[in-house]
């Protein structure tokens, strides 16, 4: 493996907590610098407190460690973002542009910028949403990601900064609780099932959304960043897909393992957000350009999630 020194910004989040471990396995513990605005005493490696809205603070860490790659994961997500839209826009855009500028001026070779299915609005076909669909996001989070995709392409075309991006669907993992997204129910529901607690879902039972298991999301990220530069033909962001399901379908999958699990439905403001998002995603470009292919379906993900969470909570599903 080539010598890289990697900075993760937003390492305490749902993706960052898993990505940092996988990158340490690839590049060595001392070559992965985790950072976040809050401390993390549980991280086994180098950790730096970092407010990514502070340009000088970002540049100081990049120069201190001679960073060659940045994974910029910090952002205010869709549901939380709608509570404070102007603040969300300001923070998301300021952090992103700081990372891009620091990278350009300090020789950072590659940057990962996560986008989201939140970039899509009601102008797309919600079934098998195409890579080159028109983007008219309906949340400030989606607006910041759509703008970020264009900035990423701009920095590549104007400065040859190698920025790569994925449009994540809802990410489901057992390693941590989610951080304020519209697809959070699909993580929380497994925690309740593992603890033998009923669950109240904030979406309607037939609301179908694209999802991806954490292991696949992390693998897609690393495979994208490891691909030869000439293979990356899209400089906005790649669609990636794995599975699509509704709360009713995930409940059925859980009940195959935990028959007594109960769910009721009380849709809130997040239902309006979900209604504007795709039901399924066409990821042909990612499959053709850098050989992306998911490994997990709903059944395998459910089995894995419940096994891991039963270990975490020292419980087992009540079957009688």
Backbone bond lengths (Angstrom), bond angles and torsions (degrees), N, CA, C in turn:
res aa  C-N    CA-C-N  psi(-1)  N-CA   C-N-CA  omega(-1)  CA-C   N-CA-C  phi
1 X - - - 1.465 - - 1.522 109.89 -
2 X 1.341 116.01 134.19 1.452 120.52 -178.35 1.524 110.86 -65.61
3 X 1.307 115.75 156.17 1.456 122.03 -178.73 1.520 110.10 -76.06
4 X 1.328 116.28 113.44 1.448 121.88 176.60 1.519 108.76 -130.75
5 X 1.316 115.37 149.73 1.457 120.97 170.85 1.522 106.83 -121.32
6 X 1.309 115.36 119.11 1.465 121.79 -166.53 1.512 110.76 -112.54
7 X 1.331 116.02 135.63 1.459 122.70 174.03 1.528 108.68 -112.38
8 X 1.331 115.51 126.49 1.463 121.05 173.46 1.522 107.85 -105.62
9 X 1.315 116.94 121.21 1.461 122.24 177.48 1.530 107.70 -103.91
10 X 1.321 116.34 125.27 1.454 120.39 -172.55 1.520 111.33 86.46
11 X 1.334 116.00 38.02 1.466 121.18 -172.88 1.517 113.78 -72.27
12 X 1.341 117.94 -14.97 1.460 119.71 -179.01 1.531 113.11 -85.26
13 X 1.325 117.18 -3.85 1.461 120.68 -176.12 1.516 112.62 -79.95
14 X 1.338 115.14 -178.72 1.461 121.64 -175.46 1.526 111.89 -58.22
15 X 1.329 117.54 -45.33 1.463 120.94 179.04 1.526 111.84 -77.08
16 X 1.315 116.36 -42.37 1.452 120.32 -173.73 1.507 113.83 -61.51
17 X 1.327 117.53 -37.87 1.459 120.65 -177.22 1.522 112.03 -64.27
18 X 1.330 117.01 -27.80 1.463 120.45 178.80 1.528 110.68 -91.93
19 X 1.324 115.83 -40.92 1.467 120.09 -177.83 1.519 111.93 -61.03
20 X 1.345 117.27 -38.91 1.460 119.40 -177.79 1.528 111.35 -61.96
21 X 1.331 117.39 -37.61 1.468 119.86 178.84 1.527 111.32 -66.17
22 X 1.334 116.36 -43.32 1.464 119.99 -178.65 1.526 111.56 -67.39
23 X 1.322 117.01 -37.70 1.465 119.70 178.42 1.523 111.37 -69.73
24 X 1.331 117.11 -34.17 1.464 119.44 175.61 1.523 111.17 -62.79
25 X 1.336 116.62 -38.89 1.466 120.24 178.23 1.530 111.06 -62.33
26 X 1.332 116.37 -35.98 1.459 120.74 -177.31 1.524 112.87 -80.54
27 X 1.332 116.71 -40.99 1.460 120.07 -168.73 1.529 114.01 -115.30
28 X 1.333 117.47 -6.67 1.454 120.12 -178.40 1.514 111.93 97.06
29 X 1.321 115.71 145.63 1.466 120.38 -174.12 1.521 112.60 -59.88
30 X 1.315 117.71 -39.94 1.468 120.41 -175.31 1.525 113.11 -78.32
31 X 1.331 117.41 -6.08 1.464 120.86 179.35 1.523 113.11 -101.74
32 X 1.324 117.03 6.08 1.469 121.73 177.83 1.520 107.71 -122.10
33 X 1.317 116.17 114.76 1.465 121.84 179.46 1.514 107.95 -104.61
34 X 1.319 116.47 115.84 1.456 121.91 177.35 1.518 109.29 -91.12
35 X 1.336 116.04 145.09 1.462 119.03 178.43 1.520 110.02 -147.62
36 X 1.327 114.34 152.05 1.461 120.72 176.81 1.512 107.55 -164.25
37 X 1.319 115.73 167.78 1.465 119.54 179.66 1.520 111.29 -74.88
38 X 1.347 116.78 -20.26 1.464 122.37 176.26 1.524 109.32 -113.72
39 X 1.323 116.95 149.74 1.451 121.20 -178.37 1.520 111.63 -70.91
40 X 1.316 116.20 160.96 1.464 122.29 178.19 1.531 107.84 -139.99
41 X 1.317 115.82 96.98 1.459 120.90 -177.19 1.528 111.84 -75.66
42 X 1.334 116.98 -11.94 1.464 120.52 -177.68 1.527 112.40 -91.18
43 X 1.328 117.52 -9.55 1.455 119.79 -177.57 1.519 110.22 -73.84
44 X 1.315 116.85 128.22 1.461 122.70 -178.63 1.527 109.08 -95.36
45 X 1.308 115.80 83.20 1.449 120.52 -177.83 1.511 110.55 162.66
46 X 1.335 115.95 -158.62 1.457 121.31 -178.82 1.526 109.42 -85.99
47 X 1.334 116.13 124.99 1.465 121.05 -179.48 1.524 109.33 -129.46
48 X 1.341 115.17 135.27 1.460 121.42 178.35 1.520 110.06 -124.97
49 X 1.319 116.55 132.89 1.458 119.72 169.37 1.526 108.44 -68.73
50 X 1.340 116.50 132.32 1.461 119.42 -176.86 1.515 110.49 -150.37
51 X 1.318 115.52 125.11 1.464 122.62 168.52 1.528 106.33 -98.23
52 X 1.332 116.36 105.77 1.471 120.57 -172.87 1.519 112.96 -72.61
53 X 1.338 118.36 -5.56 1.464 119.32 172.06 1.531 111.13 -78.28
54 X 1.314 117.15 -9.33 1.469 123.37 179.85 1.521 108.26 -97.85
55 X 1.323 116.95 102.95 1.468 122.04 -177.60 1.522 111.65 -54.71
56 X 1.327 116.65 -47.67 1.463 120.52 -176.68 1.523 111.71 -62.81
57 X 1.336 116.73 -35.09 1.464 120.23 179.85 1.528 110.44 -67.57
58 X 1.326 116.91 -40.51 1.462 120.28 177.51 1.526 109.62 -63.97
59 X 1.325 116.58 -46.62 1.461 120.46 -178.44 1.525 111.86 -63.22
60 X 1.319 116.92 -37.61 1.470 120.76 -179.76 1.522 111.14 -60.62
61 X 1.321 117.50 -43.79 1.466 120.58 -179.43 1.526 110.67 -70.29
62 X 1.322 117.11 -40.43 1.471 120.20 178.63 1.529 110.49 -59.82
63 X 1.316 117.40 -42.24 1.464 120.72 179.99 1.527 111.95 -74.35
64 X 1.320 116.94 -37.31 1.467 121.19 -178.64 1.520 111.69 -59.11
65 X 1.344 116.10 -40.90 1.473 120.43 -174.82 1.534 113.05 -106.78
66 X 1.331 117.47 4.90 1.473 120.36 -177.41 1.536 110.88 51.92
67 X 1.309 114.96 54.92 1.464 122.00 -174.26 1.528 110.35 -65.13
68 X 1.339 115.73 134.50 1.471 120.96 176.45 1.532 112.53 -107.08
69 X 1.340 117.41 -23.79 1.468 121.15 178.82 1.522 109.71 -138.07
70 X 1.329 115.46 141.47 1.468 120.94 175.29 1.522 109.10 -124.04
71 X 1.340 115.03 132.17 1.462 122.08 168.98 1.527 106.02 -106.91
72 X 1.327 115.49 106.24 1.469 120.12 -175.88 1.532 109.25 -96.30
73 X 1.321 116.19 98.64 1.466 121.83 -174.05 1.523 113.57 -105.30
74 X 1.317 117.73 -9.20 1.459 120.72 -174.34 1.522 111.40 -72.31
75 X 1.331 116.67 131.05 1.466 122.05 176.89 1.522 108.89 -171.64
76 X 1.322 115.88 156.86 1.471 121.45 167.15 1.518 106.85 -88.93
77 X 1.330 117.30 127.91 1.459 122.39 -171.51 1.523 112.46 -85.05
78 X 1.338 115.36 -177.14 1.470 121.37 -166.15 1.524 113.77 -62.11
79 X 1.337 118.01 -54.46 1.456 120.09 -174.91 1.525 111.45 -67.74
80 X 1.336 117.04 -47.28 1.461 119.73 177.23 1.520 111.77 -64.45
81 X 1.316 116.18 -33.55 1.453 120.40 -178.88 1.514 114.11 -63.12
82 X 1.322 116.90 -32.72 1.464 120.22 -179.43 1.526 112.37 -71.72
83 X 1.315 117.28 -16.27 1.463 120.17 177.42 1.525 111.32 -76.41
84 X 1.327 116.64 -29.68 1.472 121.78 -178.32 1.527 108.43 -140.51
85 X 1.330 118.03 71.63 1.468 120.55 -170.31 1.516 115.16 -61.82
86 X 1.319 118.70 -42.74 1.469 119.64 -178.08 1.526 110.97 -67.40
87 X 1.306 116.26 -40.98 1.462 120.36 177.47 1.525 110.47 -64.31
88 X 1.325 116.71 -39.90 1.456 120.88 179.13 1.518 110.99 -61.33
89 X 1.327 116.50 -47.58 1.467 120.72 178.69 1.527 110.73 -59.32
90 X 1.318 115.95 -48.25 1.460 120.75 -176.59 1.529 111.29 -61.53
91 X 1.326 116.73 -47.89 1.457 120.20 -178.46 1.529 111.93 -66.73
92 X 1.328 116.78 -48.56 1.466 119.29 -176.51 1.519 112.27 -62.32
93 X 1.322 116.53 -42.26 1.458 119.47 -178.12 1.536 111.77 -74.47
94 X 1.318 117.28 -40.33 1.466 119.97 -179.29 1.523 110.84 -63.20
95 X 1.326 116.95 -46.33 1.467 119.72 179.66 1.526 111.46 -61.12
96 X 1.318 116.03 -45.63 1.464 120.16 -178.27 1.520 111.92 -62.04
97 X 1.334 117.02 -48.66 1.461 119.85 -177.97 1.529 111.54 -67.28
98 X 1.324 117.57 -33.30 1.471 119.66 173.85 1.519 110.82 -60.04
99 X 1.334 116.20 -44.86 1.464 120.54 -179.88 1.523 110.82 -63.44
100 X 1.323 117.25 -44.92 1.464 120.56 -179.03 1.533 111.14 -63.74
101 X 1.328 116.94 -44.07 1.468 120.09 -178.07 1.525 111.89 -68.89
102 X 1.321 116.26 -44.60 1.466 119.10 177.89 1.529 109.99 -60.06
103 X 1.323 116.67 -40.87 1.464 120.53 -179.88 1.522 111.06 -63.78
104 X 1.320 116.00 -44.97 1.470 120.92 -178.98 1.519 111.49 -61.17
105 X 1.312 116.49 -41.18 1.458 120.76 -172.45 1.521 114.02 -88.58
106 X 1.329 117.05 -8.64 1.465 119.39 -174.82 1.524 113.24 -126.78
107 X 1.322 117.01 20.71 1.454 120.31 170.47 1.510 116.13 73.11
108 X 1.335 117.88 19.65 1.466 119.71 174.21 1.524 108.04 -66.37
109 X 1.319 117.20 130.50 1.460 121.08 -171.40 1.528 113.42 -83.08
110 X 1.336 117.56 -37.41 1.462 120.96 -177.64 1.522 110.46 -142.10
111 X 1.322 115.19 145.80 1.461 122.11 178.02 1.524 108.39 -130.72
112 X 1.327 116.01 135.46 1.461 120.30 171.25 1.522 108.78 -104.98
113 X 1.338 115.19 126.42 1.464 122.67 178.33 1.525 108.28 -123.03
114 X 1.327 118.93 112.23 1.460 119.94 -179.45 1.516 112.23 -77.81
115 X 1.331 115.84 129.50 1.452 120.65 169.58 1.527 108.48 -104.94
116 X 1.307 117.66 -161.12 1.458 119.94 -168.78 1.521 110.10 -161.68
117 X 1.332 115.99 157.22 1.466 119.66 171.48 1.524 111.71 -65.21
118 X 1.337 116.98 -8.39 1.467 120.61 175.86 1.523 112.45 -66.00
119 X 1.350 118.58 -12.19 1.467 120.20 177.67 1.528 111.37 -70.94
120 X 1.326 117.64 -18.11 1.463 120.82 -178.78 1.529 110.69 -87.06
121 X 1.323 115.21 146.64 1.460 121.02 175.54 1.510 110.62 -128.02
122 X 1.322 116.62 -152.56 1.467 120.03 -174.24 1.526 113.35 -81.05
123 X 1.337 117.11 4.04 1.466 119.94 178.63 1.523 112.79 -89.02
124 X 1.341 117.51 2.00 1.461 120.47 -177.33 1.521 110.76 -106.65
125 X 1.324 115.94 159.09 1.454 120.89 165.73 1.517 107.08 -73.00
126 X 1.314 117.63 120.96 1.467 120.70 -174.02 1.524 112.39 -74.77
127 X 1.316 117.02 -18.34 1.455 121.15 174.88 1.531 109.09 -95.06
128 X 1.331 115.74 125.25 1.467 121.33 178.02 1.537 111.00 55.26
129 X 1.300 116.23 51.29 1.464 122.90 -175.58 1.528 111.05 -56.89
130 X 1.324 116.00 125.85 1.463 122.08 -171.54 1.523 112.30 -74.93
131 X 1.321 115.70 154.97 1.455 122.56 178.53 1.527 111.84 -56.38
132 X 1.316 117.16 -45.60 1.461 121.17 -174.22 1.519 112.81 -97.73
133 X 1.315 116.80 30.90 1.464 121.22 176.31 1.523 110.99 -62.80
134 X 1.327 115.25 152.50 1.464 121.02 174.09 1.527 108.96 -67.34
135 X 1.324 116.88 135.63 1.459 121.26 -177.79 1.519 110.63 -101.83
136 X 1.320 115.87 115.94 1.468 120.75 173.23 1.530 108.79 -136.51
137 X 1.345 116.51 69.84 1.464 121.15 -175.03 1.519 112.39 -59.79
138 X 1.328 114.82 150.67 1.466 121.29 -175.52 1.520 112.61 -111.48
139 X 1.328 117.98 5.39 1.460 122.44 174.28 1.515 108.79 -125.74
140 X 1.322 116.46 157.33 1.462 119.34 178.73 1.524 110.53 -67.32
141 X 1.319 116.90 -32.24 1.470 120.07 174.57 1.519 110.09 -61.05
142 X 1.333 116.89 -47.71 1.453 120.56 177.91 1.519 112.29 -62.21
143 X 1.331 116.69 -38.25 1.468 120.79 177.31 1.524 110.82 -62.04
144 X 1.339 116.66 -41.83 1.466 119.48 -178.94 1.525 110.82 -67.58
145 X 1.332 116.79 -35.36 1.463 119.71 178.98 1.535 111.03 -72.24
146 X 1.327 118.16 -40.37 1.462 120.43 177.61 1.529 110.48 -63.19
147 X 1.326 116.37 -42.48 1.465 119.72 176.33 1.529 110.36 -63.96
148 X 1.323 116.49 -39.40 1.459 120.80 179.34 1.519 112.62 -62.48
149 X 1.329 116.66 -38.10 1.467 119.75 176.86 1.526 110.72 -60.26
150 X 1.321 116.36 -43.12 1.467 119.90 179.21 1.528 111.89 -67.37
151 X 1.332 116.75 -39.08 1.460 119.78 176.25 1.529 111.17 -64.58
152 X 1.332 116.71 -38.38 1.467 120.29 178.51 1.529 110.35 -61.10
153 X 1.315 116.02 -45.39 1.464 119.76 178.33 1.530 110.90 -64.49
154 X 1.322 116.66 -40.13 1.467 120.99 178.80 1.530 111.33 -59.93
155 X 1.333 116.28 -46.81 1.466 119.78 -179.24 1.526 111.76 -65.47
156 X 1.331 117.18 -31.73 1.456 119.38 176.22 1.519 111.05 -70.60
157 X 1.344 116.06 -47.54 1.467 119.48 -176.26 1.528 112.08 -69.53
158 X 1.327 117.29 -37.76 1.468 120.06 -175.15 1.534 112.54 -86.88
159 X 1.333 116.62 -37.83 1.468 120.07 -172.86 1.531 113.60 -118.61
160 X 1.333 117.45 -2.73 1.468 122.47 -176.83 1.532 111.59 60.34
161 X 1.337 116.82 31.52 1.457 120.48 174.14 1.529 108.11 -79.87
162 X 1.306 116.74 123.25 1.463 123.15 -172.67 1.534 110.04 -80.74
163 X 1.334 115.73 83.08 1.465 121.86 178.21 1.523 108.71 -99.36
164 X 1.323 116.02 132.58 1.459 121.75 -179.58 1.523 109.43 -126.17
165 X 1.342 115.91 149.24 1.455 118.39 -171.44 1.523 111.88 -150.22
166 X 1.333 115.27 149.80 1.461 123.90 173.10 1.517 109.68 -124.36
167 X 1.331 115.35 140.91 1.462 120.25 170.56 1.526 108.25 -90.31
168 X 1.331 115.34 93.06 1.457 119.24 -177.65 1.527 111.74 -68.04
169 X 1.317 117.02 137.34 1.464 119.90 162.20 1.527 108.16 -79.10
170 X 1.339 118.12 -166.85 1.454 119.97 175.86 1.521 110.21 -62.95
171 X 1.341 116.75 130.52 1.464 121.40 -177.44 1.524 109.28 -102.52
172 X 1.335 115.90 127.30 1.462 121.86 -175.96 1.525 108.92 -116.77
173 X 1.339 116.33 120.62 1.449 120.50 178.76 1.514 111.21 -146.79
174 X 1.319 115.78 158.25 1.467 122.04 -178.88 1.518 112.24 -93.95
175 X 1.328 117.71 -8.77 1.463 120.47 -170.31 1.521 113.27 -74.03
176 X 1.320 117.81 -28.75 1.463 120.29 -178.70 1.518 108.99 -156.04
177 X 1.318 115.10 165.92 1.462 120.39 174.37 1.518 109.21 -80.59
178 X 1.336 117.72 152.16 1.466 120.73 -178.68 1.520 111.95 -72.24
179 X 1.353 114.65 174.27 1.456 118.68 -170.16 1.513 116.22 -123.31
180 X 1.320 118.74 35.62 1.457 120.08 173.15 1.508 114.90 104.32
181 X 1.330 117.13 34.39 1.455 121.13 177.98 1.513 112.32 -103.70
182 X 1.331 116.28 167.97 1.464 122.00 -177.66 1.528 111.73 -75.17
183 X 1.314 118.12 -21.88 1.470 121.66 179.25 1.529 112.14 -94.73
184 X 1.331 117.97 10.51 1.467 121.23 -175.85 1.522 113.29 -59.09
185 X 1.328 117.49 -27.80 1.462 119.47 -177.68 1.517 111.45 -55.99
186 X 1.337 116.93 -33.49 1.462 121.43 -174.49 1.522 112.17 -74.55
187 X 1.331 117.58 -9.22 1.462 121.71 169.44 1.521 109.52 -96.57
188 X 1.316 115.89 -48.17 1.463 121.20 -176.26 1.525 112.23 -60.35
189 X 1.317 116.80 -34.43 1.458 120.57 -176.73 1.530 111.18 -62.26
190 X 1.321 117.38 -36.43 1.464 120.69 179.03 1.527 111.26 -69.90
191 X 1.329 117.07 -38.52 1.459 119.96 177.52 1.526 110.86 -60.86
192 X 1.325 116.82 -44.94 1.464 119.57 179.15 1.515 111.62 -63.65
193 X 1.347 115.82 -42.69 1.466 119.37 179.90 1.522 110.64 -61.59
194 X 1.326 117.15 -42.82 1.461 120.79 -179.17 1.524 111.82 -65.04
195 X 1.336 116.21 -31.38 1.472 120.81 179.70 1.527 112.25 -89.25
196 X 1.352 116.65 5.01 1.467 121.90 -178.11 1.524 111.77 58.55
197 X 1.339 114.86 41.92 1.462 121.76 177.17 1.523 109.46 -115.98
198 X 1.334 116.83 145.25 1.460 120.91 174.36 1.522 109.32 -65.82
199 X 1.322 116.01 163.29 1.463 120.28 -176.46 1.522 110.00 -132.55
200 X 1.332 115.98 137.61 1.462 121.83 173.84 1.526 108.01 -108.92
201 X 1.329 115.95 119.03 1.457 121.62 -175.27 1.523 110.49 -94.09
202 X 1.338 116.58 136.36 1.469 120.70 -178.49 1.528 113.11 -88.93
203 X 1.349 117.21 3.91 1.460 121.97 173.25 1.527 109.82 -118.11
204 X 1.325 116.42 159.22 1.461 121.11 175.44 1.521 109.87 -66.24
205 X 1.327 115.59 155.81 1.463 119.71 -172.93 1.522 113.73 -66.75
206 X 1.348 118.11 -20.61 1.464 120.47 -176.86 1.526 113.06 -106.72
207 X 1.340 117.68 18.17 1.461 122.30 -178.97 1.527 110.47 -80.70
208 X 1.321 116.78 103.71 1.463 121.84 -177.70 1.528 109.65 -88.72
209 X 1.341 115.90 129.21 1.463 121.98 177.59 1.527 109.92 -137.08
210 X 1.325 117.51 152.96 1.475 120.98 175.52 1.531 110.46 -73.86
211 X 1.315 115.86 139.68 1.464 121.63 -179.78 1.520 109.56 -137.47
212 X 1.343 114.79 164.71 1.455 121.03 175.91 1.518 108.37 -148.98
213 X 1.331 117.19 139.56 1.452 121.76 176.44 1.527 109.34 -73.81
214 X 1.325 116.12 145.57 1.468 121.19 -174.98 1.526 112.54 -53.22
215 X 1.341 117.02 -43.29 1.466 119.05 -178.28 1.526 111.64 -58.51
216 X 1.334 116.46 -40.66 1.459 120.22 177.68 1.527 111.21 -69.41
217 X 1.330 117.31 -38.85 1.465 120.70 -179.42 1.525 111.04 -63.16
218 X 1.333 116.52 -43.27 1.463 120.74 179.44 1.522 110.19 -67.30
219 X 1.320 116.50 -43.30 1.466 119.81 179.88 1.522 110.43 -63.09
220 X 1.335 117.93 -41.39 1.464 120.70 178.02 1.527 110.90 -60.91
221 X 1.322 116.25 -41.27 1.461 121.09 -179.68 1.528 111.04 -62.09
222 X 1.317 116.12 -48.41 1.459 120.39 -177.94 1.522 111.23 -69.04
223 X 1.338 117.14 -38.80 1.464 119.57 177.79 1.526 111.31 -64.16
224 X 1.327 117.00 -40.57 1.466 120.38 177.00 1.526 110.61 -61.59
225 X 1.324 116.55 -46.66 1.460 120.23 -177.04 1.526 112.57 -70.99
226 X 1.331 116.53 -22.49 1.466 120.52 -179.68 1.524 113.05 -89.73
227 X 1.320 117.31 -12.73 1.465 120.56 -176.79 1.529 110.63 -67.81
228 X 1.337 117.38 147.05 1.465 120.08 175.62 1.531 111.18 -57.13
229 X 1.301 116.46 144.76 1.458 121.79 -175.31 1.523 112.18 -55.40
230 X 1.332 116.72 -37.51 1.464 119.73 -177.38 1.530 112.97 -69.37
231 X 1.339 116.86 -15.87 1.468 120.39 178.55 1.529 112.23 -80.10
232 X 1.319 116.69 -19.43 1.458 120.78 -176.51 1.529 108.81 -86.78
233 X 1.313 115.00 97.34 1.464 120.87 -173.87 1.522 113.01 -94.66
234 X 1.326 116.95 -15.80 1.460 121.52 177.69 1.516 109.10 -108.33
235 X 1.307 117.21 125.36 1.452 121.29 -178.19 1.521 112.59 -111.49
236 X 1.327 115.92 12.03 1.466 120.69 167.09 1.523 107.16 -92.78
237 X 1.361 117.10 -83.17 1.461 120.53 176.83 1.519 109.10 -165.41
238 X 1.330 115.88 144.92 1.465 121.11 -179.65 1.527 111.61 -89.38
239 X 1.339 116.24 132.74 1.460 120.44 163.56 1.526 108.95 -62.57
240 X 1.327 117.68 136.58 1.460 120.85 164.82 1.521 108.56 -131.33
241 X 1.323 115.38 145.76 1.462 121.37 -176.78 1.510 109.96 -133.89
242 X 1.320 115.15 155.97 1.452 120.86 176.22 1.525 109.95 -142.23
243 X 1.338 116.48 -63.52 1.466 121.25 -178.70 1.520 108.81 -149.65
244 X 1.324 116.05 158.06 1.458 121.78 173.10 1.525 108.07 -131.93
245 X 1.338 116.11 139.00 1.463 119.52 179.38 1.526 109.45 -160.00
246 X 1.303 115.04 167.24 1.462 123.40 178.29 1.528 109.76 -105.58
247 X 1.330 118.88 165.73 1.472 120.41 173.31 1.528 112.72 -55.10
248 X 1.315 116.60 -37.11 1.467 119.64 178.81 1.524 111.01 -63.25
249 X 1.330 117.10 -38.82 1.468 120.87 -178.60 1.525 111.72 -72.55
250 X 1.323 117.65 -39.82 1.463 119.11 178.24 1.528 110.17 -68.11
251 X 1.330 116.34 -35.02 1.464 119.98 176.46 1.521 110.87 -62.71
252 X 1.317 116.62 -43.16 1.472 120.66 178.50 1.525 111.05 -61.58
253 X 1.332 116.32 -41.05 1.463 119.90 178.87 1.527 111.27 -63.98
254 X 1.329 116.70 -40.35 1.468 120.52 178.74 1.535 110.53 -67.61
255 X 1.333 116.84 -39.10 1.465 120.46 -177.60 1.531 112.56 -68.11
256 X 1.318 117.22 -18.87 1.466 118.84 173.25 1.523 111.20 -65.73
257 X 1.335 115.92 -26.91 1.462 121.32 178.09 1.528 110.83 -100.30
258 X 1.323 115.95 -37.87 1.473 122.55 -176.99 1.538 108.45 -122.48
259 X 1.327 118.76 82.61 1.475 121.58 -170.99 1.521 114.73 -60.38
260 X 1.319 117.94 -26.08 1.462 120.45 -176.38 1.534 113.77 -90.22
261 X 1.297 116.65 3.33 1.465 120.31 -178.67 1.525 110.41 -65.94
262 X 1.346 116.01 134.28 1.464 121.09 -176.75 1.527 110.82 -123.89
263 X 1.333 115.28 140.29 1.464 122.19 179.94 1.514 109.11 -132.37
264 X 1.335 116.72 136.49 1.462 120.13 167.55 1.518 108.43 -121.70
265 X 1.318 116.60 169.82 1.459 121.26 -169.21 1.531 110.75 -127.18
266 X 1.329 115.44 124.14 1.459 122.33 176.24 1.528 108.01 -135.94
267 X 1.331 117.43 80.51 1.472 120.69 -177.52 1.520 111.66 -58.42
268 X 1.337 116.08 139.96 1.456 120.65 176.40 1.534 109.08 -124.96
269 X 1.326 118.19 -156.80 1.466 121.68 -174.69 1.525 112.68 -60.70
270 X 1.315 116.91 -21.01 1.465 120.45 179.99 1.524 112.26 -70.33
271 X 1.336 116.53 -19.65 1.461 119.47 176.86 1.532 110.68 -63.53
272 X 1.327 116.82 -40.53 1.471 120.19 178.63 1.528 110.91 -63.35
273 X 1.330 116.99 -37.14 1.462 120.13 177.50 1.526 110.07 -65.24
274 X 1.325 116.18 -48.49 1.468 121.05 -177.97 1.519 111.87 -62.01
275 X 1.324 117.53 -34.55 1.463 121.02 -178.33 1.525 112.53 -65.60
276 X 1.313 116.97 -18.65 1.460 120.13 178.95 1.516 114.53 -96.41
277 X 1.317 117.03 1.45 1.462 121.22 -176.82 1.530 111.59 -100.87
278 X 1.330 117.40 160.15 1.467 120.66 177.96 1.528 112.37 -62.91
279 X 1.336 114.41 156.57 1.463 121.17 172.70 1.526 111.28 -93.26
280 X 1.308 116.70 -29.06 1.466 121.62 177.90 1.522 108.56 -152.38
281 X 1.331 115.69 159.07 1.464 122.32 -169.53 1.526 110.47 -125.54
282 X 1.327 116.25 137.49 1.462 122.36 172.92 1.532 108.37 -92.16
283 X 1.334 116.26 113.24 1.467 119.52 -178.66 1.526 112.03 -113.09
284 X 1.325 116.04 33.04 1.463 120.77 -179.06 1.524 112.37 -55.65
285 X 1.320 117.83 -40.82 1.468 120.60 -177.43 1.521 111.27 -61.03
286 X 1.331 117.67 -43.70 1.468 120.83 179.51 1.525 110.87 -65.46
287 X 1.318 116.54 -38.14 1.468 120.42 179.38 1.533 110.59 -66.64
288 X 1.310 116.43 -39.28 1.462 119.63 -177.22 1.527 112.56 -79.80
289 X 1.325 117.97 -38.34 1.469 120.29 -173.41 1.527 112.95 -78.15
290 X 1.347 117.30 -43.05 1.471 118.82 -176.45 1.533 112.83 -137.35
291 X 1.353 114.64 25.05 1.468 122.55 168.30 1.533 114.12 63.11
292 X 1.323 116.77 36.64 1.465 120.48 176.94 1.534 111.13 -67.09
293 X 1.330 116.08 138.59 1.459 121.64 174.44 1.522 108.77 -158.62
294 X 1.349 118.62 125.23 1.470 120.30 179.46 1.522 111.83 -74.31
295 X 1.322 115.70 157.08 1.465 121.71 178.75 1.529 112.75 -109.62
296 X 1.322 117.43 -23.30 1.465 121.04 -172.17 1.529 111.76 -104.86
297 X 1.356 115.45 138.86 1.458 121.74 167.81 1.529 107.80 -112.71
298 X 1.321 117.76 -177.46 1.464 121.33 -174.92 1.525 111.78 -61.68
299 X 1.311 117.69 -41.36 1.462 120.58 -177.27 1.526 111.45 -65.85
300 X 1.329 117.25 -47.71 1.463 120.22 -179.42 1.521 110.99 -67.19
301 X 1.331 117.39 -39.40 1.454 120.30 177.73 1.525 111.13 -62.19
302 X 1.327 117.29 -43.71 1.460 121.15 -179.72 1.519 111.03 -62.06
303 X 1.309 117.01 -45.12 1.465 121.21 177.70 1.518 110.77 -58.26
304 X 1.331 117.10 -46.56 1.453 121.89 -177.77 1.528 111.52 -67.33
305 X 1.328 116.63 -45.30 1.459 120.87 -179.90 1.527 111.40 -59.27
306 X 1.305 117.84 -47.55 1.461 120.52 -177.17 1.526 111.60 -68.59
307 X 1.321 117.46 -37.31 1.464 119.83 176.88 1.527 110.64 -62.17
308 X 1.327 116.79 -46.64 1.459 120.72 -178.07 1.529 112.12 -67.27
309 X 1.334 116.86 -39.85 1.461 120.16 -178.34 1.520 111.85 -75.82
310 X 1.333 117.87 -30.89 1.466 119.69 172.77 1.524 110.34 -63.41
311 X 1.338 116.87 -37.28 1.462 120.56 175.31 1.531 110.31 -65.25
312 X 1.314 116.18 -42.32 1.470 121.27 -178.50 1.520 111.86 -62.71
313 X 1.340 115.54 -47.37 1.458 120.04 -175.18 1.527 113.01 -92.65
314 X 1.354 115.99 -2.26 1.464 121.13 -178.12 1.529 110.77 54.64
315 X 1.316 114.24 49.80 1.462 122.40 -179.79 1.517 109.68 -131.59
316 X 1.305 114.60 175.70 1.456 120.41 166.79 1.507 107.80 -146.50
317 X 1.334 116.45 152.65 1.456 120.62 -176.89 1.520 110.45 -63.18
318 X 1.320 115.86 138.01 1.464 121.40 175.50 1.515 107.99 -79.51
319 X 1.322 117.09 119.93 1.464 121.05 -175.99 1.514 113.77 -104.15
320 X 1.313 118.02 -3.29 1.471 120.67 179.90 1.524 109.34 -132.10
